[in-house]
Structure formats: C-alpha cells, structure tokens
Amino acid sequence: MKNNTVILGGGISGLVSAFYAQNANQNVYIYEASDRLGGLISTTQTEYGIVESAANGFILTSEIQNLLHKLNLKPISAKKESRRRYFYSNRKITQFPLSFCDLFRAVFGFLFLNSKLRVNETFLQWSSRIFGINTALKIIEPAIGGIYGAKLDQLDTRMLFSKLDWSKNQSFFRRYLTKKNKKKNLGLVSFENGMVSVIQALESAISPKAVIYLNRKAPNLSDLLNEYESPALHICLPLNECYSYLREIVDQIQIPNFLNISTITCFVQERITKKPGFGILFPKGERMNASGVLLNSDIFPHRIIKENLWSETWIFISDPQTIRSDEELLDLLMQDRRRIVAAAMPPVQSYVTHWHRKFPVYDKALYEFNRKLDQLEVDYFDRGIKIIFKGNYRRGIGLRNLIEMATR
Ligand SMILES: Cc1cc2nc3c(=O)[nH]c(=O)nc-3n(C[C@H](O)[C@H](O)[C@H](O)COP(=O)(O)OP(=O)(O)OC[C@H]3O[C@@H](n4cnc5c(N)ncnc54)[C@H](O)[C@@H]3O)c2cc1C
C-alpha cells in the first residue's frame, strides 16, 4: 500500500518535496492557497527581457545537479565576468574596500582567533571581534546584510551559520573545515527562460500523479490527520503563515520578526560600473536607499532582448511598518543611480515587486522559533506522526539550502 504525503504550500520547497515523495512511490497531495504554483518564484518575459520576481539564480551542488538531470533541465552558468563583486565605499565603486592592515587583521582573526560565541554576543560584536571592525562594516555588513536584509546587531550568528558546530573552542577556519554536510559549490546557475523553468518542470513531473489543490488554504492539522491515514506532513508555508498555522496547535509561541522586500528590475541605457560584474553592495554607512543592485545582464546570458540596454535589479529592504509606493521607490532608485553616475537617465522601463512580511529576520527570535519547530518534529515523530517544517526561515534563505532541505 502507498503512503500519503501531504504538502502545505506549493513554492519551490513544496514542489521539490512533492517530487521526491512521488519518486519514493508515495501518494502526494498539495494544498496551495494561491491560484498558481511557485510561491515567490516567477519569471515575466517582457519586451525588454526577463524579469524575475525573487531568485534569479542559485548555487549548484551535485545533489541539485542530480535533481535537474531527473527533470531534464539544462542550467546555464553565470558569466565569468560576474565573478567581479563591487562595494560602494567612500562614494566610489570598488572591488576591495579594505586597507592592507584591515586585510591582515581579517585573515589573522579567521585563522587564529577563537570564534566560539560569547554569551549574548551579537553578530556585529562577533564579526568585529573575529575579522576586525572595518571588515565587519565594509564587507560583512553589506554582504550578509544585503542577503538577510537586517542590521548586523539584529542577526543571530547561529542562524546564519546553522551548519557549523558552535560547541568547540576553535578558529572560524577550523570550524568551517569541519562543517557538517559540506557540499562542493559548482557555481551560480539559472535557466535560459528564467527561474520559472524549474517550477514548470517540477509541475509537469508531479502533476500527472499528484493531487494539487489550488486556491485551497492548508486545512488545520486535526482535519488533515482525520482525512489522511498516517500522512507524512511537509509544512512548506512562508514564515508568517507557518506561525499562524502553529498558533492553532501550540501555546505560547513567540512571534518571529519579518521584513518587507521590494525590488525594481529596470532596463537602463547606461552602465553604472565601468566593467561588468555581479552587482554592487551598499554598506549602511554610505546612506544609499537600496541595499544593493544586481547587474542582471552581466550575470546571465539571455537577460535582455533590446540592444544597448542593460538590466539591473535594485533591492530595497524595510521593516514591516514601512510600505512604499512604486513611485517612491523609483524616486529612491534614481537618487541612488545619480549618486553613482551623476548624469544617469531614468530607466527605459521598470517593474516593481513587493513582498510584504514574507522575509524572516535571521535573529534570536527566529533561532528560538526554529528550536520550537525542531522540538515539535521530534514530539510528533514520537507519537507516530511525521511532520517536517521547510522554508527559508529554517537553514538559510537561498534555494540551495531549500532544495537540499526539501530532499529530506
Ligand atoms: C527579492 C528576492 C530575491 C531572491 N533572490 C534569490 C537568489 O538570487 N538566489 C536564491 O537562492 N534565493 C533567492 N531568494 C530566496 C528564494 O527565492 C526564496 O527563499 C524561495 O523562493 C522560497 O521558497 P519557499 O517554497 O520556501 O516559499 P514560498 O515561495 O513563499 O512558497 C510558499 C507557498 O505557500 C503558499 N501558501 C501561503 N499560505 C498558505 C496557506 N495558508 N495554505 C496553503 N498554501 C499557502 C504560498 O502561496 C506559496 O506558494 C530571493 C528572494 C527574494 C524575495
């Protein structure tokens, strides 16, 4: 007899989970609240080129390569020139914002200083102690803050490096060498027609056999357990929905913190860097409005259709109370572009995407929330019920982590 796997949420976490469950010969049921699969990920083909709503690429590992092979998907690799990463420092674009002394201090700390966390040490304090304050503020803050959206003193080091063992007294270098489940990074990839290709391929692979309920919110847990005989339940909801779902079954669960993210993908007539590159990160001290900009047409081929245009994605992160209109954001974007290139022209076309309260803050509250989820998984397992929580609030925001987690 086949077992039942019930998946709540049809984003990439849910779809990859569904694919593996089906390959393991399970009956698969997906509940998706919206009218389409893919969640945050979607691609729009515009008359200027591709516009992604969230991820525009992901890190390939042998495990993900295997999945793409099964899905008959051929990824495209990032262009060589996108290895160049830029920082905005002292009103200039530079690849290396540190002095020789800062670099020496950072390498020394990385190799030799004890990186074990101290009691109540914030990520800002920890990274300044290990790498030096200049590296923390000029490199780590824009790089990590740009990905996770929060200020360094909000972030929780254990959440950011959840695969590292934090129990031992050792340097960060040693800790990194002994990382659990270390997978080789095979480079950044995407697809010729954008990230939607992976969603479409997963959908076509699972839809002949899986039962997919669109426009259906996840039923509550007791109804699910009544309806399906001993199901494996994969909760692949966004953090805000996962929290609401849990409130029905757990008392006293602390509300995690969320962020708003808005992006503007625009097609522009002039480059903002002299040479091609991946993008520019803006440290908070530089007083730019955006957290950073991705130079899409320098990263992957096939990103623009019209000649003499470039594609950029500007990322704006704010707390959940700050809601900005499209016009306000476009105005902020132009202010930033003109700080970099004084004579910058307005974009030929721009596309704004807002994600309100969809992004987790990787802080202490999220660490505690995850511990609660881990405990719930164990408690339910002891009662003979398999429940697994998956999503970008568990072990990292990027698709690499999500896809690897979804294979569980
Ligand atoms: C602007 C931006 C840029 C990004 N760039 C990158 C990148 O370059 N590389 C990278 O690796 N990652 C990137 N990410 C992260 C990555 O895109 C996301 O973490 C990932 O897509 C999340 O997938 P998910 O399936 O876990 O969640 P989601 O995509 O949020 O899917 C959850 C699904 O659950 C559904 N749902 C919600 N409530 C209910 C309910 N009550 N019942 C049933 N269903 C429900 C939703 O409709 C949705 O379909 C980016 C994210 C953003 C926002």
The ligand as an SDF file (V2000), in Angstrom:
LIG
                    3D

 53 58  0  0  0  0  0  0  0  0999 V2000
   13.6750   39.5330   -3.9600 C   0  0  0  0  0  0  0  0  0  0  0  0
   14.2030   38.1690   -3.6720 C   0  0  0  0  0  0  0  0  0  0  0  0
   15.3570   37.7390   -4.3030 C   0  0  0  0  0  0  0  0  0  0  0  0
   15.8550   36.4660   -4.0550 C   0  0  0  0  0  0  0  0  0  0  0  0
   16.9860   36.0620   -4.7140 N   0  0  0  0  0  0  0  0  0  0  0  0
   17.4620   34.8300   -4.5180 C   0  0  0  0  0  0  0  0  0  0  0  0
   18.5680   34.3620   -5.2760 C   0  0  0  0  0  0  0  0  0  0  0  0
   19.0850   35.0610   -6.1500 O   0  0  0  0  0  0  0  0  0  0  0  0
   19.0230   33.1020   -5.0440 N   0  0  0  0  0  0  0  0  0  0  0  0
   18.4400   32.2740   -4.1240 C   0  0  0  0  0  0  0  0  0  0  0  0
   18.9010   31.1470   -3.9580 O   0  0  0  0  0  0  0  0  0  0  0  0
   17.3570   32.6840   -3.4000 N   0  0  0  0  0  0  0  0  0  0  0  0
   16.8540   33.9270   -3.5890 C   0  0  0  0  0  0  0  0  0  0  0  0
   15.7430   34.3450   -2.9080 N   0  0  0  0  0  0  0  0  0  0  0  0
   15.1120   33.4290   -1.9400 C   0  0  0  0  0  0  0  0  0  0  0  0
   14.1660   32.4130   -2.5700 C   0  0  0  0  0  0  0  0  0  0  0  0
   13.5730   32.9070   -3.7540 O   0  0  0  0  0  0  0  0  0  0  0  0
   13.0620   32.0600   -1.5740 C   0  0  0  0  0  0  0  0  0  0  0  0
   13.6330   31.7960   -0.3080 O   0  0  0  0  0  0  0  0  0  0  0  0
   12.2860   30.8280   -2.0320 C   0  0  0  0  0  0  0  0  0  0  0  0
   11.7280   31.0300   -3.3130 O   0  0  0  0  0  0  0  0  0  0  0  0
   11.2020   30.4870   -1.0140 C   0  0  0  0  0  0  0  0  0  0  0  0
   10.5550   29.3110   -1.4320 O   0  0  0  0  0  0  0  0  0  0  0  0
    9.5450   28.5330   -0.4810 P   0  0  0  0  0  0  0  0  0  0  0  0
    8.9100   27.4690   -1.2810 O   0  0  0  0  0  0  0  0  0  0  0  0
   10.2330   28.1150    0.7690 O   0  0  0  0  0  0  0  0  0  0  0  0
    8.4700   29.6310   -0.0330 O   0  0  0  0  0  0  0  0  0  0  0  0
    7.4130   30.4200   -0.9290 P   0  0  0  0  0  0  0  0  0  0  0  0
    7.9520   30.6640   -2.2730 O   0  0  0  0  0  0  0  0  0  0  0  0
    6.9830   31.5790   -0.1020 O   0  0  0  0  0  0  0  0  0  0  0  0
    6.2090   29.3770   -1.0870 O   0  0  0  0  0  0  0  0  0  0  0  0
    5.2330   29.1770   -0.0980 C   0  0  0  0  0  0  0  0  0  0  0  0
    3.9190   28.8130   -0.7840 C   0  0  0  0  0  0  0  0  0  0  0  0
    2.9290   28.6060    0.2280 O   0  0  0  0  0  0  0  0  0  0  0  0
    1.7020   29.1810   -0.2240 C   0  0  0  0  0  0  0  0  0  0  0  0
    0.8620   29.4730    0.9410 N   0  0  0  0  0  0  0  0  0  0  0  0
    0.9170   30.5450    1.7630 C   0  0  0  0  0  0  0  0  0  0  0  0
   -0.0010   30.4170    2.7330 N   0  0  0  0  0  0  0  0  0  0  0  0
   -0.6390   29.2390    2.5350 C   0  0  0  0  0  0  0  0  0  0  0  0
   -1.6680   28.5420    3.2290 C   0  0  0  0  0  0  0  0  0  0  0  0
   -2.2170   29.0230    4.3480 N   0  0  0  0  0  0  0  0  0  0  0  0
   -2.0650   27.3470    2.7330 N   0  0  0  0  0  0  0  0  0  0  0  0
   -1.5050   26.8290    1.6020 C   0  0  0  0  0  0  0  0  0  0  0  0
   -0.5290   27.4470    0.9100 N   0  0  0  0  0  0  0  0  0  0  0  0
   -0.0900   28.6290    1.3810 C   0  0  0  0  0  0  0  0  0  0  0  0
    2.1490   30.4370   -0.9620 C   0  0  0  0  0  0  0  0  0  0  0  0
    1.1360   30.9080   -1.8240 O   0  0  0  0  0  0  0  0  0  0  0  0
    3.3850   29.9160   -1.6970 C   0  0  0  0  0  0  0  0  0  0  0  0
    3.0580   29.3770   -2.9530 O   0  0  0  0  0  0  0  0  0  0  0  0
   15.2020   35.6060   -3.1390 C   0  0  0  0  0  0  0  0  0  0  0  0
   14.0320   36.0340   -2.5130 C   0  0  0  0  0  0  0  0  0  0  0  0
   13.5260   37.3020   -2.7800 C   0  0  0  0  0  0  0  0  0  0  0  0
   12.2440   37.7440   -2.1310 C   0  0  0  0  0  0  0  0  0  0  0  0
  1  2  1  0
  2  3  1  0
  2 52  2  0
  3  4  2  0
  4  5  1  0
  4 50  1  0
  5  6  2  0
  6  7  1  0
  6 13  1  0
  7  8  2  0
  7  9  1  0
  9 10  1  0
 10 11  2  0
 10 12  1  0
 12 13  2  0
 13 14  1  0
 14 15  1  0
 14 50  1  0
 15 16  1  0
 16 17  1  0
 16 18  1  0
 18 19  1  0
 18 20  1  0
 20 21  1  0
 20 22  1  0
 22 23  1  0
 23 24  1  0
 24 25  2  0
 24 26  1  0
 24 27  1  0
 27 28  1  0
 28 29  2  0
 28 30  1  0
 28 31  1  0
 31 32  1  0
 32 33  1  0
 33 34  1  0
 33 48  1  0
 34 35  1  0
 35 36  1  0
 35 46  1  0
 36 37  1  0
 36 45  1  0
 37 38  2  0
 38 39  1  0
 39 40  1  0
 39 45  2  0
 40 41  1  0
 40 42  2  0
 42 43  1  0
 43 44  2  0
 44 45  1  0
 46 47  1  0
 46 48  1  0
 48 49  1  0
 50 51  2  0
 51 52  1  0
 52 53  1  0
M  END
$$$$
